[in-house]
Amino acid sequence: MLSFLGKQWRPRGEFSAEQSLFANFCKARGKSATDFAPAAFSDLAEPFSFREMERTTERIFTALKNQERILLFGDYDVDGVSGVAQLFLTLQHLRANVSYRLPARSDGYGLAEKFVEDAAKSGATLLITVDCGISNAAGVALAKAHGIDVIITDHHALPGDLPEAYAILHPLEPQETFHDKDLTGSGVSFFLCLALLRAHYPKGNFQNFAEQLLELAVLGTVADCGALFGQNRIITLLGLAAIKKTKHPGLKALLKISAVDPENITAESIGFYLAPRLNAAGRMEHPDLALELLCRNFERASEAAEYLQILNRQRQELVEKCFQAVEVLLSNSPQKTPAIILADPKWSPGILGLLSARLTEKYSRPAIICSMTSEKISASCRGPEDFHFAENLREIAAAEPELFLSFGGHAAAAGFSILPENFARFQELFTAQVIAKRGLTPAPPVLNYDGAISIPLSAEAVAELKNCEPFGTGNPAPQFLFSDLALQSVRTVGENEQHLSLFFRSPGGQNFGAIWFQRGNLLEKFPQNAVVDLIATPEVNEWQGRREVRLKVLDARASSKF
C-alpha cells in the first residue's frame, strides 16, 4: 500500500522492547555508540595524509617567500564560497599576496579559459581552485602555457582524464591516500589550511585560528550535502560548537537576520536558514556578495546580511513563479515521460537547481532544467536516489565526446552546458539511458524507517537521540513507524496555512500532537475519525515549563487494520 506521498515504506531494522530507543536507532543504522561519540579537535585527520599535500604546501610557501601573486578561483555556491573564504583568510594570515575570483552563475561552472587569461594579465603565477577544477583540463593547460602553476582542490566526480595540474587534492583521485572520501570542497580547503598552519606553526599554537575556519567549513559541508559521518561529522560538530561562540561579524549578522540562535544552532539551521541566504547572492546577483560577508572584517556586516535577506526573498518568489509555470507545462504534456527535461530563455541560471530539485522530489524522476541563449544551453540536474547523475553524464560524454561544452557534479546533482544544436541529441540519448536503467514506469520511491515503536515515549528517551546529531545527508534524523493512530483533530496552520497540525490518540489511549510541515494541501486526507499510520521523528517540545513528546511527520497512510 502506497502512502499519501506515493511512497513505499521499508524498515531498516526491527524494534526491540528490551533495548533503549537510542540502542534501537544505532542497531537500525548499523552503527555503534562510538560512531556518535563527541568530537574533539584532535579527531581531525592528519592533513598531510593527502598524497600531494606536502608538494602543495611547499609550492604555496615558495609563493609566500617570493611574494608571488596567488589567485584563488572558486565555485559560486556555499561550498565554494566558504572554501575560498577559509583559504583567503589563512593566506592573508600568512601575509600572502592573494586575491580571489568567483564566476557568476551565468558564466557557467568551473575554470573557464577566459578566467585564466584574466589571471595571466593580472600577473598571477599560482592559481588554486576551490570546489572546482577537476573537469577543467583545457583551463589548466592554458594556465600552464602562461607559466601559471595550478593546484586543484575539488571533490566532484572525476573525468576520464585528469588535468595536468601542479598538484591535485581530491579525495576521490584514484591514488589518493587520504582515507575519508566524502569531503566537500570546503572540507578539502579546510585541510589545506590546516596543513599550512601546521607547517607555519611547528609548535602547534594555531588551534584558535583553525576553529574560526571551522565556522566556515561547516557551512559548505552541510550546504553541499556532505555525508555526516567520519571527518564531515567532526567538521560539523566542531564548526557548530565554534559558531555558538563566534566573533565573526559576518556570521553574527547572518545569524541575526536568519533568526537563528547561535546557542541552539544545528546542521538543519545551516541547511534551511543560513545556506539559502548565502546562496541567494550567486543565484540573484553575484557570489562575491556572500564571500565578502565571510572573509571581510568590515563594519557593514549587518547591512550586507540584510541585502542577502532581500535577495533570498526575491529568490523564493522567483522560484515559486517559475515552478508554477513548469507545472503548467507538465500538465499540458501529452504523456508522462521517464525524465523531465525543460528549457526556457526566461529562466534565470540561478534558480535552475532549485526547480529541478523540487521536480525530482515531487515526481521521483530525473529532472533537467535549462536556461538558454543563442550561444549555449546551461542545465542543472537533480535525480532520485537510484539514479547517479554524474555517472550518466559521463557515460554520454564518453560515447559522444563532442556533445558537451562542459559537465560535472555528484550522484544526486550535476550540471552541464551544451550548444543549442546538440540539445535534441542529448535529449534522445538521456531519455534512452533513463529508460534502460529505470524503465518506463520505475518503482515508487522508498521511505526507510528505523523500526516500529509505540506511544508513549518519554521525553528523556527522545532527548537521548540528540547524541546521534548532526542529522542530515547520510545520517537523517531518526524516523520511526507509529501505527493505528486515531485522529482526534486536524487543522492547517502557518501564515499561508501551509502546515498541518494534528492531534492523535494512540492504541494505548494516550493523546499527543504532531506537525506536518508544508503539507497543508493534504488536509482532505484526514477525514473525521480517520485511523492512520505515520512515519515521524519524535521531538521534545518545551512549553511553559512542560516537556512533551511531539511527532514531526514525514509521511502518512491509511491504517491497514481499518
ZIHU-V193942 format. One record per backbone hydrogen bond with DSSP energy under -0.5 kcal/mol. CO is the residue of the C=O (numbers start at 0). NH is the residue of the N-H. If there is no record, write none. Layout:
co:CO nh:NH
co:CO nh:NH
This chain:
co:2 nh:5
co:6 nh:2
co:7 nh:446
co:9 nh:448
co:14 nh:16
co:15 nh:18
co:19 nh:23
co:20 nh:24
co:21 nh:25
co:22 nh:26
co:23 nh:27
co:24 nh:28
co:25 nh:29
co:25 nh:30
co:26 nh:29
co:31 nh:34
co:31 nh:35
co:32 nh:35
co:33 nh:36
co:39 nh:42
co:40 nh:43
co:44 nh:46
co:45 nh:48
co:46 nh:49
co:49 nh:52
co:51 nh:55
co:52 nh:56
co:53 nh:57
co:54 nh:58
co:55 nh:59
co:56 nh:60
co:57 nh:61
co:58 nh:62
co:59 nh:63
co:60 nh:64
co:61 nh:65
co:62 nh:67
co:63 nh:66
co:67 nh:69
co:67 nh:96
co:68 nh:124
co:68 nh:125
co:69 nh:98
co:70 nh:127
co:71 nh:100
co:72 nh:129
co:73 nh:102
co:76 nh:80
co:77 nh:81
co:78 nh:82
co:79 nh:83
co:80 nh:84
co:81 nh:85
co:82 nh:86
co:83 nh:87
co:84 nh:88
co:85 nh:89
co:86 nh:90
co:87 nh:91
co:88 nh:92
co:89 nh:93
co:90 nh:95
co:91 nh:94
co:95 nh:97
co:96 nh:69
co:98 nh:71
co:100 nh:73
co:103 nh:106
co:103 nh:107
co:104 nh:107
co:109 nh:111
co:111 nh:114
co:111 nh:115
co:112 nh:116
co:113 nh:117
co:114 nh:118
co:115 nh:119
co:116 nh:120
co:117 nh:121
co:118 nh:122
co:118 nh:123
co:119 nh:122
co:124 nh:148
co:125 nh:70
co:126 nh:128
co:126 nh:150
co:127 nh:72
co:128 nh:152
co:129 nh:74
co:132 nh:135
co:135 nh:139
co:136 nh:140
co:137 nh:141
co:138 nh:142
co:139 nh:143
co:140 nh:144
co:141 nh:145
co:142 nh:147
co:143 nh:146
co:146 nh:148
co:148 nh:126
co:149 nh:151
co:149 nh:165
co:149 nh:166
co:150 nh:128
co:150 nh:152
co:151 nh:168
co:152 nh:130
co:152 nh:131
co:153 nh:170
co:162 nh:164
co:166 nh:151
co:167 nh:169
co:168 nh:153
co:169 nh:172
co:172 nh:175
co:178 nh:180
co:183 nh:187
co:184 nh:188
co:185 nh:189
co:186 nh:190
co:187 nh:191
co:188 nh:192
co:189 nh:193
co:190 nh:194
co:191 nh:195
co:192 nh:196
co:193 nh:197
co:194 nh:198
co:195 nh:199
co:196 nh:200
co:199 nh:201
co:200 nh:203
co:203 nh:205
co:203 nh:206
co:205 nh:209
co:206 nh:210
co:207 nh:211
co:208 nh:212
co:209 nh:213
co:210 nh:214
co:211 nh:215
co:212 nh:215
co:212 nh:216
co:213 nh:217
co:215 nh:218
co:215 nh:219
co:216 nh:220
co:217 nh:221
co:218 nh:222
co:219 nh:223
co:220 nh:225
co:221 nh:224
co:226 nh:228
co:228 nh:231
co:228 nh:232
co:229 nh:233
co:230 nh:234
co:231 nh:235
co:232 nh:236
co:233 nh:237
co:234 nh:238
co:235 nh:239
co:236 nh:240
co:237 nh:241
co:238 nh:242
co:239 nh:243
co:241 nh:244
co:242 nh:245
co:247 nh:251
co:248 nh:252
co:249 nh:253
co:250 nh:254
co:251 nh:255
co:252 nh:256
co:253 nh:257
co:254 nh:259
co:255 nh:258
co:258 nh:260
co:259 nh:261
co:260 nh:263
co:261 nh:264
co:265 nh:269
co:266 nh:270
co:267 nh:271
co:268 nh:272
co:268 nh:273
co:269 nh:274
co:272 nh:276
co:273 nh:277
co:274 nh:278
co:275 nh:279
co:276 nh:280
co:277 nh:280
co:277 nh:281
co:278 nh:282
co:279 nh:283
co:280 nh:284
co:281 nh:104
co:285 nh:288
co:286 nh:289
co:286 nh:290
co:287 nh:291
co:288 nh:292
co:289 nh:293
co:290 nh:294
co:291 nh:295
co:294 nh:296
co:295 nh:297
co:297 nh:300
co:299 nh:303
co:300 nh:304
co:301 nh:305
co:302 nh:306
co:303 nh:307
co:304 nh:308
co:305 nh:309
co:306 nh:310
co:307 nh:311
co:308 nh:312
co:309 nh:313
co:310 nh:314
co:311 nh:315
co:312 nh:316
co:313 nh:317
co:314 nh:318
co:315 nh:319
co:316 nh:320
co:317 nh:321
co:318 nh:322
co:319 nh:323
co:320 nh:324
co:321 nh:325
co:322 nh:326
co:323 nh:327
co:324 nh:328
co:325 nh:329
co:326 nh:330
co:327 nh:331
co:329 nh:332
co:334 nh:336
co:337 nh:365
co:338 nh:340
co:339 nh:367
co:341 nh:369
co:343 nh:346
co:347 nh:350
co:348 nh:351
co:350 nh:354
co:351 nh:355
co:352 nh:356
co:353 nh:357
co:354 nh:358
co:355 nh:359
co:356 nh:360
co:357 nh:361
co:358 nh:362
co:359 nh:363
co:365 nh:339
co:366 nh:381
co:367 nh:341
co:368 nh:379
co:369 nh:343
co:370 nh:377
co:375 nh:372
co:376 nh:417
co:377 nh:370
co:378 nh:415
co:379 nh:368
co:380 nh:413
co:381 nh:366
co:383 nh:386
co:386 nh:388
co:387 nh:391
co:388 nh:392
co:389 nh:393
co:390 nh:394
co:391 nh:395
co:392 nh:396
co:393 nh:397
co:394 nh:398
co:395 nh:399
co:399 nh:402
co:402 nh:418
co:405 nh:416
co:407 nh:414
co:408 nh:156
co:409 nh:389
co:410 nh:388
co:411 nh:382
co:412 nh:409
co:413 nh:380
co:414 nh:407
co:415 nh:378
co:416 nh:404
co:416 nh:405
co:417 nh:376
co:418 nh:421
co:418 nh:422
co:419 nh:422
co:421 nh:425
co:422 nh:426
co:423 nh:427
co:424 nh:428
co:425 nh:429
co:426 nh:430
co:427 nh:431
co:428 nh:432
co:429 nh:433
co:430 nh:434
co:431 nh:435
co:432 nh:436
co:433 nh:437
co:433 nh:438
co:434 nh:438
co:444 nh:7
co:445 nh:447
co:446 nh:9
co:448 nh:11
co:448 nh:12
co:450 nh:452
co:450 nh:480
co:457 nh:461
co:458 nh:462
co:459 nh:463
co:460 nh:464
co:461 nh:464
co:462 nh:465
co:463 nh:466
co:464 nh:467
co:465 nh:468
co:471 nh:474
co:472 nh:227
co:474 nh:471
co:478 nh:449
co:479 nh:535
co:480 nh:452
co:481 nh:533
co:483 nh:485
co:484 nh:486
co:484 nh:531
co:485 nh:504
co:488 nh:502
co:490 nh:500
co:492 nh:498
co:493 nh:496
co:497 nh:519
co:498 nh:492
co:499 nh:501
co:499 nh:515
co:500 nh:490
co:501 nh:513
co:502 nh:487
co:502 nh:488
co:503 nh:511
co:504 nh:485
co:505 nh:508
co:509 nh:505
co:511 nh:503
co:512 nh:550
co:513 nh:501
co:514 nh:516
co:514 nh:552
co:515 nh:499
co:515 nh:518
co:518 nh:521
co:519 nh:522
co:521 nh:524
co:522 nh:525
co:526 nh:529
co:529 nh:486
co:530 nh:558
co:531 nh:484
co:532 nh:556
co:533 nh:481
co:533 nh:535
co:534 nh:553
co:534 nh:554
co:535 nh:479
co:535 nh:537
co:536 nh:551
co:538 nh:540
co:538 nh:549
co:539 nh:541
co:540 nh:542
co:540 nh:547
co:542 nh:545
co:545 nh:542
co:545 nh:547
co:547 nh:540
co:549 nh:538
co:550 nh:514
co:550 nh:552
co:551 nh:536
co:554 nh:534
co:555 nh:3
co:556 nh:532
co:558 nh:561
